[in-house]
């Protein structure tokens, strides 16, 4: 496979992941962090880092908007629930070395 095709496939997979996460707003970021070790915010940071590496000016807020499909503050207000004590405990357990 040539590099251009690989890049196009990777981009398509990223877009599909973002679309899937958009369709699953019920899945909270903390749940993603517990189960997968990354969340929508991580994707936003990775997107911004990729832009930075290429010298493309992109704010973190703009990167979040690419991932969330709206400003993060709006998404948070509409879709993010307060983490439960159980979720926080499960997240903390994933942060311990071992």
DABELPE-V765791 format. One record per helix or strand. SS is the DSSP state (A for helix, B for strand). FROM is the first residue (numbers start at 1). TO is the last residue. If there is no record, write none. Layout:
<<SS FROM TO> <SS FROM TO>>
This chain:
<<A 3 23> <A 29 36> <A 40 53> <A 60 68> <A 72 79> <A 85 95>>
